[in-house]
């Protein structure tokens, strides 16, 4: 499998599920259904129903604090989008454009800004990710 297709499907599935619980849901749903309509028209109405059912499951999972269901839903849509892109690679650019329009910040790299002030003999340790500080005694 093309690693670019797998990466796009992963990003798209995650973004789709994230946006299911937002105010942009109807635009997201319409965009995904339109994508399927152009690529695999015989599956478009089933995809519309599956999106609605998935959103209901996701909202219920979020309301009850069920992260496992949310992860399952995300993996499910990543797989569906991967299979669509594998069957119809020509829709990849359309999917990228839709993602950029619906969730422009989802694809942008995060920005980290760190500021610190130290005086006297104070020390400042900063990291944009994980940090491990080991003392002289190895602890």
C-alpha positions as semicolon CSV with decimal commas, in nm:
position;residue;x (nm);y (nm);z (nm)
1;X;0,000;0,000;0,000
2;X;0,109;0,351;-0,078
3;X;0,227;0,510;0,249
4;X;0,089;0,848;0,137
5;X;-0,257;0,696;0,100
6;X;-0,232;0,537;0,446
7;X;-0,117;0,866;0,601
8;X;-0,395;1,064;0,430
9;X;-0,657;0,810;0,539
10;X;-0,528;0,828;0,896
11;X;-0,540;1,205;0,905
12;X;-0,876;1,221;0,731
13;X;-1,034;0,961;0,959
14;X;-0,910;1,135;1,270
15;X;-1,023;1,475;1,145
16;X;-1,362;1,339;1,038
17;X;-1,431;1,188;1,379
18;X;-1,305;1,498;1,559
19;X;-1,536;1,721;1,354
20;X;-1,837;1,493;1,409
21;X;-1,888;1,653;1,750
22;X;-1,860;2,014;1,628
23;X;-2,084;2,277;1,472
24;X;-1,933;2,203;1,130
25;X;-2,077;1,851;1,133
26;X;-2,330;1,903;0,851
27;X;-2,065;2,048;0,618
28;X;-1,832;1,760;0,701
29;X;-2,105;1,502;0,641
30;X;-2,205;1,660;0,309
31;X;-1,842;1,675;0,196
32;X;-1,777;1,309;0,276
33;X;-2,102;1,196;0,112
34;X;-2,021;1,405;-0,199
35;X;-1,676;1,248;-0,212
36;X;-1,830;0,900;-0,207
37;X;-2,096;1,007;-0,458
38;X;-1,827;1,094;-0,711
39;X;-1,602;0,797;-0,636
40;X;-1,846;0,514;-0,558
41;X;-2,200;0,641;-0,621
42;X;-2,369;0,314;-0,530
43;X;-2,231;0,343;-0,173
44;X;-2,307;0,712;-0,110
45;X;-2,648;0,670;0,055
46;X;-2,518;0,392;0,282
47;X;-2,222;0,611;0,379
48;X;-2,461;0,895;0,470
49;X;-2,653;0,662;0,703
50;X;-2,331;0,522;0,850
51;X;-2,199;0,872;0,918
52;X;-2,519;0,964;1,104
53;X;-2,508;0,643;1,308
54;X;-2,140;0,691;1,383
55;X;-2,199;1,046;1,502
56;X;-2,473;0,928;1,738
57;X;-2,238;0,659;1,875
58;X;-1,957;0,911;1,916
59;X;-2,172;1,167;2,097
60;X;-2,301;0,896;2,331
61;X;-1,944;0,776;2,397
62;X;-1,829;1,129;2,474
63;X;-2,126;1,187;2,704
64;X;-2,050;0,871;2,903
65;X;-1,671;0,913;2,902
66;X;-1,603;0,610;2,679
67;X;-1,268;0,670;2,502
68;X;-1,256;0,314;2,365
69;X;-1,561;0,370;2,146
70;X;-1,415;0,697;2,021
71;X;-1,092;0,518;1,927
72;X;-1,287;0,239;1,753
73;X;-1,491;0,491;1,554
74;X;-1,173;0,672;1,451
75;X;-1,008;0,346;1,336
76;X;-1,325;0,243;1,152
77;X;-1,335;0,563;0,945
78;X;-0,962;0,558;0,885
79;X;-1,010;0,211;0,735
80;X;-1,307;0,314;0,523
81;X;-1,122;0,614;0,386
82;X;-0,811;0,403;0,321
83;X;-1,020;0,152;0,122
84;X;-1,184;0,435;-0,073
85;X;-0,847;0,590;-0,157
86;X;-0,704;0,252;-0,253
87;X;-0,998;0,185;-0,487
88;X;-1,008;0,542;-0,623
89;X;-0,670;0,715;-0,571
90;X;-0,783;1,003;-0,790
91;X;-1,003;1,136;-0,504
92;X;-0,699;1,193;-0,279
93;X;-0,655;1,555;-0,387
94;X;-1,024;1,625;-0,339
95;X;-1,006;1,477;0,011
96;X;-0,699;1,688;0,094
97;X;-0,878;2,002;-0,027
98;X;-1,185;1,917;0,179
99;X;-0,971;1,866;0,491
100;X;-0,790;2,194;0,436
101;X;-1,123;2,376;0,401
102;X;-1,303;2,211;0,693
103;X;-1,019;2,184;0,941
104;X;-0,733;2,412;0,838
105;X;-0,570;2,392;1,181
106;X;-0,582;2,011;1,190
107;X;-0,316;1,983;0,922
108;X;-0,097;2,273;1,035
109;X;0,201;2,185;1,250
110;X;0,164;2,292;1,613
111;X;0,340;2,606;1,730
112;X;0,529;2,599;2,056
113;X;0,628;2,921;2,228
114;X;0,827;2,908;2,551
115;X;0,921;3,202;2,774
116;X;1,107;3,193;3,103
117;X;1,283;3,428;3,340
118;X;1,538;3,321;3,599
119;X;1,733;3,524;3,848
120;X;2,000;3,455;4,103
121;X;2,092;3,089;4,102
122;X;1,759;2,970;3,963
123;X;1,748;2,718;3,680
124;X;1,497;2,702;3,399
125;X;1,426;2,382;3,209
126;X;1,202;2,401;2,903
127;X;1,098;2,151;2,640
128;X;0,849;2,143;2,357
129;X;0,783;1,776;2,432
130;X;0,906;1,520;2,684
131;X;1,186;1,602;2,924
132;X;1,375;1,385;3,169
133;X;1,616;1,537;3,414
134;X;1,857;1,304;3,587
135;X;2,037;1,425;3,894
136;X;2,402;1,367;3,981
137;X;2,312;1,061;4,186
138;X;2,130;0,904;3,885
139;X;1,782;0,947;4,032
